[in-house]
Each structure stands twice: as structure tokens, then as C-alpha cells.
Amino acid sequence: MAQDKITCRWAALSLSSIAGVFLPDILLPREASERISHELVAVSTTGSKERAASWFNEYKIPNADSITLYQSWEEMLEKGEFDIVYISTPHPLHYQHVLRALHHKRNVLVEKPATMNRPQYEKLVELAVQQGVVLMEAMWTRYLPATRYFQEELLPKIGEVKRVYAEFSFPIVSPDLSHSSRFLDKQAGAGSLLDQGVYALTWADIALNGLDEGTSTTDVVHASSMSVPGVPNEVDDIDTVVLSKHAKGSDRQTAVGIITTSMTLPGSSKPSFYQRLQAKRSAPAVRIEATKASVAVSFPPIRPEQLHVQWYGDEFVGSDGIEKEEVIDRPVERGWGIWYQADVIAQKVMEQRSAQGPGVVIGAEESLRVLGYLDQARKLSHITYDDALEAV
């Protein structure tokens, strides 16, 4: 029996730069055979109606005249008619905004990092379950075809993962960038580790814990940071984090992860933001080394479309002992591919509406683990923010 079609109605809390990527992506035209579609029905912004109209025009938002515009995000959360609110404000504001949305029993997709620290997200997870709604961190990379193929198909076959290198750096910051930029404003959560390192840590988490059934523990054992030169308030730039995985109840180390990130290196900061994200790199951004194979992911690791596999387990190599090479293509079907995660939460919201039971937090364990790594790394590398931004 054919399933009913779903039109998911979205509200956007702020017209941010990332909303200018997310919203056009989920609103791309779809084949008639696809079950899920998306519609933007409400927006809150502190800007004027004219600015909002200009923004809709710039990003080619369809049916802009039918979108309800709110000057107050609180009013939108209280009175708006929509299925999911997308929150893309600077991450120090996420906790406050999601908390209010959950109190109004709203389903929420919140940009990454979901909160400034793990305790804040633990509180939101608990509240979402109590309120019977769906909450999800917008770590869109986890839901792309190549990532899912790696976790579901390759990870069970490549043996025990022993070592992971995960790198995500590109030059957001240049010498002529104003110190008032969001990327250099500590009150707005600026810093390479939270802005970019969250992606590299996510890849390390997928590789080290993607098949884990609670039998091991992964912790940060080293972290160091170099700040952006000439910028006040010690904004972290070149960060290095080392993860160590152990069997539970044992001191025996079973795997290591090495994570690096920077917002000044490598490459030119002159091209547009999204041109820089598509620049070629001389080495893979992610390398996962296991007992039977290694897997490499090219830059940018936030949007993988190809997996390079080198098989060297005994069952794969010939009599000459030479490794078997394989290139696996799993392209994004359209746009940036941010819509994959939107489909996941839309489906869950519709299921939850029928079930009417406790709330659901999609990817809660994964998000909490990565936030925990960020907390540990910041402590070891002395990356600090105003206490008010970290409060629960």
C-alpha cells in the first residue's frame, strides 16, 4: 500500500547565513514520487519587513508572500502554526531558544553545536522527552548517502578500527576580517573548535563508536590550541585533539583518534565561502584505519560523496599480497544535501504525532558524546567563554 504524502511546515528562528543554505536546500523541487516535501510558513527576524523580503528574494524562497513574518521569536514559538522550528542563531543562544521552544511543545531542529556544552543539551534532551516532542541536532553530515553507507555497509566489514585521522580546516579568517565579525566574537561562540572541530570530531565518533554497543569508553586525552594572532579575547584557531578508546572497566587502549582544525589554514581566504569549501586538498580529510581495510574521505568532510577503500585483510588480498583498491561513489542527489536530515526529522515528527508517547531525540547519544569531547578538549586546551553562555 502506498504511504500518504507528507508536507512538513517549517518555521525559521532567524534569517542567518546558514539558514540561507538550509532553507533553499529543503525547498528544492522534488519528484512527484517522493513522499516528503517541505514548506516554509513562518519566520522570526529582528530586521524590517523590507529586509526579510530582500532575503527571500536573494535566496529564491518560493511562495514568500504566504510566509508569516514575526518580529518576536517568542511570539512565533507561542502562536505560530508549523510542524518544526529550525534554530540557526549563534550557538550561545541555542540553549535559550530551544528551551523556550520545548516549553511550547515545539519540534526542534537546532544547528550544531546544539549547545555550548554537554550539560545544557542533557537538559534539553530530558525536556524534549517529557514534552512528547522531537528534538534533533542539525549534524547533516551524518545523514548523507556516503556517510550512511560507510556506517551501515563498510564499518561492519573493515574489521576493528584502530586509528582515525579527522581534519576539517579552511580559511574563514583572514588578516583583513573585522574583529567585530561573528567568527571572531567570543560572545557569539567564535572559535575553530566549536565552529569546525565539531565536524571532525563527529567523523571520529562515527568511526570509533559507530558499531559500539556500550562496551567501550572514548575520552579526550590531549588537546592543545593556538589562538588567532592579533585578535583580542584569545579566539582559538589551530586546535589538536587526541581521543583514546578503551574497553569498559579496563585500562587497555583499543583505538586512537587524532583530530585537527583551523579557521586560518590552509589555503587562500579570498574566494567566496562556498568556493573555499569545495577547494581541492592534497590529502584526505578523514582516514579511518582498521584491521582489514582503510577508508579515506576527501575534503570537505562535511559533504562526502566518495569513499576510497584499501582492502588488506587476508580474505581480500590475492596470492601476491597486494591490497585491493575500491572507490565507492555515493553522490548527493540534489543541492547541498542538507535536506536529508530534514526528511529524517519530518518523518519522525509525523510518527510521533500518531504515537503520542514520550518525546524522541534523534541522535541523542551521538550528539552528547561529541559535546562531551568538546567540553573535555576545551578544558585541556584552556578555551574559555563567559560563564553566562555556559549556564544551565
C-alpha positions, 0 to 999 in steps of 0.5 A: 500500500502506498504511504500518504504524502507528507508536507512538513511546515517549517518555521525559521528562528532567524534569517542567518547565513546558514539558514540561507543554505538550509532553507533553499536546500529543503525547498528544492523541487522534488519528484512527484514520487517522493513522499516528503516535501517541505514548506516554509510558513513562518519566520522570526527576524529582528530586521524590517519587513523590507529586509526579510523580503530582500532575503527571500528574494536573494535566496529564491524562497518560493511562495514568500508572500504566504510566509508569516513574518514575526518580529518576536521569536517568542511570539512565533514559538507561542502562536505560530502554526508549523510542524518544526522550528529550525534554530540557526542563531549563534550557538550561545543562544541555542540553549535559550531558544530551544528551551523556550521552544520545548516549553511550547511543545515545539519540534526542534531542529537546532544547528550544531553545536546544539549547545555550548556544552554537554550539560545544557543539551542533557537538559534539553534532551530530558525536556524534549522527552517529557514534552512528547516532542522531537528534538534533533541536532542539525549534524547533516553530515551524518545523514548523507548517502556516503556517510550512511553507507560507510556506517551501515555497509563498510564499518561492519566489514573493515574489521576493528578500527584502530586509528582515525585521522579527522581534519576539517580546516579552511580559511574563514579568517583572514588578516583583513576580517573585522574583529567585530565579525561573528567568527571572531566574537567570543560572545557569539561562540567564535572559535575553530573548535566549536565552529569546525572541530565539531565536524571532525570530531563527529567523523571520529565518533562515527568511526570509533563508536559507530558499531559500539554497543556500550562496551567501550569508553572514548575520552579526550586525552590531549588537546592543545590550541593556538589562538588567532594572532592579533585578535583580542579575547584569545579566539582559538584557531589551530586546535589538536585533539587526541581521543583514546578508546578503551574497553569498559572497566579496563585500562587497555587502549583499543583505538586512537583518534587524532583530530585537527582544525583551523579557521586560518589554514590552509589555503587562500581566504579570498574566494567566496565561502562556498568556493573555499569549501569545495577547494581541492586538498592534497590529502584526505580529510578523514582516514579511518584505519582498521584491521582489514581495510582503510577508508579515506574521505576527501575534503570537505568532510562535511559533504562526502560523496566518495569513499576510497577503500584499501582492502588488506585483510587476508580474505581480500588480498590475492596470492601476491599480497597486494591490497585491493583498491575500491572507490565507492561513489555515493553522490548527493542527489540534489543541492547541498544535501542538507535536506536529508536530515530534514526528511529524517526529522519530518518523518519522525515528527509525523510518527510521533504525532500518531504515537503520542508517547514520550518525546524522541531525540534523534541522535541523542547519544551521538550528539552528547558524546561529541559535546562531551569531547568538546567540553573535555578538549576545551578544558585541556586546551584552556578555551574559555567563554563567559560563564553566562553562555555556559549556564544551565 
